[in-house]
Amino acid sequence: MKDRFHLTFPRERVPEPVICNVAKQFDVVFSIRRASVDAQAGWMDLQMEGTDEEVERAVEYIQSQGVRVDPIEGDIIAG
């Protein structure tokens, strides 16, 4: 399964290694397609590939870290 997500990081989560932890804890492959991060907040368009269960577990983990996760429709590579 290949899914795309828009992640929104609040100020207190910007310095945390949330995506690094996903790579270490879950059997998913991800690609950061676009991102913008500064000291105030950040966002990232992320493509994740893995089994349905593992992608779902990774998304739940990201959300549990205080990061908003929204699915993306369409082509984030071209955008």
LOLO-22584 format. One record per atom (N, C-alpha, C, O): atom name; x, y, z. Coordinates in Angstrom, 2 decimals, padded with zeros to 5 digits. Layout:
BEGIN
   atomo        px        py        pz
      CA         X         Y         Z
...
//
This chain:
BEGIN
   atomo        px        py        pz
       N    000.85   -001.18    000.00
      CA    000.00    000.00    000.00
       C    000.90    001.24    000.00
       O    001.89    001.30    000.73
       N    000.54    002.19   -000.82
      CA    001.25    003.46   -000.90
       C    000.26    004.57   -000.60
       O   -000.74    004.72   -001.31
       N    000.52    005.34    000.44
      CA   -000.38    006.42    000.83
       C    000.39    007.72    000.97
       O    001.59    007.72    001.25
       N   -000.32    008.81    000.78
      CA    000.28    010.14    000.91
       C   -000.45    010.93    001.99
       O   -001.68    010.87    002.12
       N    000.35    011.66    002.76
      CA   -000.21    012.40    003.89
       C    000.41    013.79    003.98
       O    001.56    014.01    003.62
       N   -000.40    014.72    004.48
      CA    000.08    016.06    004.81
       C    000.17    016.11    006.33
       O   -000.83    015.92    007.02
       N    001.38    016.35    006.85
      CA    001.60    016.41    008.29
       C    001.77    017.86    008.70
       O    002.45    018.63    008.02
       N    001.15    018.24    009.81
      CA    001.28    019.58    010.34
       C    001.84    019.48    011.75
       O    001.23    018.88    012.64
       N    003.02    020.07    011.95
      CA    003.72    020.01    013.21
       C    003.52    021.31    014.00
       O    003.87    022.38    013.50
       N    002.97    021.24    015.21
      CA    002.89    022.44    016.03
       C    004.27    022.81    016.57
       O    005.19    021.99    016.53
       N    004.42    024.00    017.05
      CA    005.70    024.53    017.52
       C    006.43    023.56    018.45
       O    007.64    023.35    018.29
       N    005.73    022.98    019.41
      CA    006.40    022.12    020.40
       C    006.90    020.79    019.81
       O    007.70    020.10    020.45
       N    006.44    020.43    018.62
      CA    006.87    019.18    017.99
       C    007.94    019.38    016.93
       O    008.54    018.40    016.47
       N    008.20    020.60    016.53
      CA    009.19    020.86    015.47
       C    010.56    020.26    015.80
       O    011.16    019.63    014.92
       N    011.07    020.41    017.02
      CA    012.42    019.88    017.29
       C    012.46    018.37    017.54
       O    013.55    017.80    017.66
       N    011.32    017.72    017.63
      CA    011.27    016.29    017.96
       C    011.52    015.43    016.72
       O    011.10    015.79    015.62
       N    012.21    014.29    016.87
      CA    012.52    013.41    015.73
       C    011.39    012.44    015.39
       O    011.60    011.23    015.34
       N    010.20    012.96    015.17
      CA    009.02    012.11    014.95
       C    009.20    011.20    013.74
       O    008.96    010.00    013.84
       N    009.62    011.74    012.61
      CA    009.74    010.93    011.39
       C    010.91    009.95    011.51
       O    010.81    008.83    011.00
       N    011.97    010.34    012.15
      CA    013.09    009.43    012.40
       C    012.61    008.23    013.23
       O    012.98    007.09    012.96
       N    011.80    008.50    014.23
      CA    011.26    007.42    015.06
       C    010.36    006.49    014.25
       O    010.36    005.28    014.50
       N    009.61    007.03    013.31
      CA    008.78    006.19    012.43
       C    009.68    005.21    011.67
       O    009.37    004.02    011.56
       N    010.78    005.72    011.13
      CA    011.70    004.88    010.37
       C    012.27    003.75    011.22
       O    012.51    002.65    010.72
       N    012.50    004.02    012.48
      CA    013.10    003.02    013.37
       C    012.09    002.02    013.91
       O    012.44    000.87    014.16
       N    010.84    002.45    014.10
      CA    009.87    001.63    014.81
       C    008.90    000.87    013.91
       O    008.27   -000.09    014.37
       N    008.77    001.27    012.66
      CA    007.75    000.67    011.79
       C    008.36    000.21    010.48
       O    009.33    000.78    010.00
       N    007.77   -000.84    009.92
      CA    008.25   -001.39    008.66
       C    007.57   -000.66    007.50
       O    006.76   -001.23    006.78
       N    007.93    000.59    007.34
      CA    007.41    001.41    006.24
       C    008.59    002.10    005.57
       O    009.62    002.37    006.19
       N    008.41    002.37    004.30
      CA    009.38    003.16    003.54
       C    008.68    004.49    003.26
       O    007.52    004.51    002.84
       N    009.38    005.58    003.48
      CA    008.73    006.86    003.24
       C    009.61    007.77    002.41
       O    010.83    007.63    002.37
       N    008.95    008.69    001.77
      CA    009.63    009.70    000.97
       C    009.01    011.05    001.30
       O    007.80    011.23    001.20
       N    009.86    011.98    001.69
      CA    009.39    013.35    001.96
       C    009.33    014.06    000.62
       O    010.36    014.26   -000.02
       N    008.14    014.44    000.19
      CA    007.94    015.06   -001.12
       C    008.08    016.57   -001.09
       O    008.63    017.16   -002.02
       N    007.60    017.19   -000.05
      CA    007.74    018.64    000.13
       C    007.67    018.91    001.62
       O    007.06    018.16    002.37
       N    008.31    019.99    002.04
      CA    008.26    020.33    003.46
       C    008.67    021.78    003.67
       O    009.39    022.37    002.86
       N    008.20    022.33    004.77
      CA    008.61    023.66    005.20
       C    008.59    023.63    006.73
       O    007.56    023.35    007.35
       N    009.73    023.94    007.32
      CA    009.84    023.90    008.77
       C    010.61    025.13    009.23
       O    011.64    025.48    008.66
       N    010.10    025.78    010.27
      CA    010.85    026.84    010.93
       C    010.63    026.69    012.43
       O    010.05    025.69    012.86
       N    011.06    027.63    013.21
      CA    010.97    027.52    014.67
       C    009.53    027.58    015.18
       O    009.25    027.13    016.30
       N    008.61    028.12    014.38
      CA    007.23    028.30    014.82
       C    006.33    027.11    014.55
       O    005.46    026.78    015.36
       N    006.53    026.45    013.41
      CA    005.67    025.34    013.01
       C    006.28    024.69    011.78
       O    007.30    025.14    011.26
       N    005.64    023.64    011.32
      CA    006.14    023.00    010.12
       C    005.07    022.15    009.47
       O    004.08    021.78    010.10
       N    005.29    021.84    008.20
      CA    004.41    020.91    007.49
       C    005.27    020.06    006.57
       O    006.39    020.43    006.21
       N    004.72    018.91    006.20
      CA    005.44    017.97    005.36
       C    004.44    017.15    004.56
       O    003.44    016.68    005.09
       N    004.73    016.97    003.27
      CA    003.97    016.03    002.45
       C    004.82    014.76    002.37
       O    005.95    014.78    001.89
       N    004.24    013.67    002.83
      CA    004.97    012.44    003.02
       C    004.26    011.31    002.29
       O    003.04    011.16    002.39
       N    005.01    010.51    001.56
      CA    004.47    009.30    000.94
       C    005.00    008.11    001.72
       O    006.20    008.00    001.93
       N    004.10    007.23    002.16
      CA    004.49    006.05    002.94
       C    004.05    004.79    002.22
       O    002.95    004.72    001.66
       N    004.93    003.80    002.24
      CA    004.63    002.53    001.60
       C    004.90    001.41    002.59
       O    005.92    001.39    003.27
       N    003.97    000.47    002.66
      CA    004.08   -000.68    003.55
       C    002.75   -001.40    003.57
       O    001.84   -001.06    002.80
       N    002.62   -002.40    004.43
      CA    001.33   -003.08    004.54
       C    000.31   -002.11    005.11
       O    000.67   -001.13    005.77
       N   -000.96   -002.37    004.85
      CA   -002.02   -001.52    005.38
       C   -001.87   -001.36    006.90
       O   -001.97   -000.26    007.43
       N   -001.63   -002.48    007.58
      CA   -001.53   -002.46    009.04
       C   -000.35   -001.61    009.51
       O   -000.47   -000.85    010.47
       N    000.79   -001.75    008.86
      CA    001.98   -001.03    009.30
       C    001.86    000.47    009.02
       O    002.28    001.28    009.85
       N    001.29    000.84    007.87
      CA    001.07    002.26    007.58
       C    000.09    002.85    008.60
       O    000.29    003.96    009.09
       N   -000.96    002.11    008.91
      CA   -001.94    002.58    009.89
       C   -001.28    002.76    011.27
       O   -001.53    003.75    011.95
       N   -000.45    001.83    011.67
      CA    000.27    001.94    012.95
       C    001.20    003.15    012.95
       O    001.28    003.87    013.95
       N    001.88    003.39    011.85
      CA    002.79    004.54    011.75
       C    002.00    005.85    011.85
       O    002.42    006.77    012.55
       N    000.87    005.93    011.16
      CA    000.03    007.14    011.22
       C   -000.48    007.36    012.64
       O   -000.47    008.49    013.14
       N   -000.92    006.30    013.29
      CA   -001.40    006.43    014.67
       C   -000.29    006.92    015.59
       O   -000.54    007.73    016.48
       N    000.93    006.44    015.38
      CA    002.06    006.90    016.18
       C    002.30    008.40    015.95
       O    002.45    009.16    016.90
       N    002.32    008.82    014.69
      CA    002.56    010.23    014.37
       C    001.50    011.10    015.05
       O    001.82    012.14    015.64
       N    000.24    010.68    014.96
      CA   -000.84    011.43    015.60
       C   -000.67    011.47    017.12
       O   -000.95    012.49    017.76
       N   -000.21    010.36    017.70
      CA   -000.02    010.31    019.16
       C    001.08    011.26    019.62
       O    001.17    011.58    020.80
       N    001.92    011.70    018.70
      CA    003.00    012.64    019.01
       C    002.56    014.10    018.87
       O    003.38    015.01    018.98
       N    001.26    014.32    018.62
      CA    000.73    015.67    018.53
       C    000.82    016.29    017.15
       O    000.66    017.50    017.00
       N    001.07    015.45    016.14
      CA    001.18    015.93    014.77
       C   -000.14    015.63    014.06
       O   -000.65    014.52    014.14
       N   -000.67    016.62    013.36
      CA   -001.90    016.42    012.59
       C   -001.56    015.69    011.30
       O   -000.59    016.04    010.62
       N   -002.36    014.67    010.95
      CA   -002.15    013.88    009.75
       C   -003.41    013.93    008.90
       O   -004.48    013.52    009.35
       N   -003.28    014.43    007.67
      CA   -004.41    014.48    006.73
       C   -004.02    013.74    005.47
       O   -002.92    013.93    004.95
       N   -004.93    012.89    004.95
      CA   -004.62    012.21    003.68
       C   -004.57    013.22    002.53
       O   -005.25    014.24    002.56
       N   -003.76    012.92    001.53
      CA   -003.63    013.76    000.34
       C   -004.21    013.02   -000.85
       O   -003.91    011.85   -001.08
       N   -005.03    013.72   -001.59
      CA   -005.55    013.20   -002.85
       C   -004.78    013.85   -003.99
       O   -004.39    015.02   -003.88
       N   -004.57    013.15   -005.07
      CA   -003.90    013.74   -006.23
       C   -002.41    013.53   -006.19
       O   -001.91    012.70   -005.43
       N   -001.70    014.28   -007.02
      CA   -000.27    014.09   -007.26
       C    000.54    015.12   -006.48
       O    000.58    016.28   -006.87
       N    001.19    014.69   -005.39
      CA    001.99    015.64   -004.61
       C    003.37    015.82   -005.21
       O    004.06    016.78   -004.86
       N    003.78    014.94   -006.09
      CA    005.10    015.07   -006.70
       C    005.13    016.26   -007.65
       O    006.09    017.02   -007.66
       N    004.08    016.41   -008.44
      CA    004.02    017.49   -009.41
       C    003.77    018.84   -008.75
       O    004.20    019.87   -009.25
       N    003.05    018.83   -007.58
      CA    002.68    020.06   -006.94
       C    003.80    020.72   -006.28
       O    003.63    021.79   -005.69
//
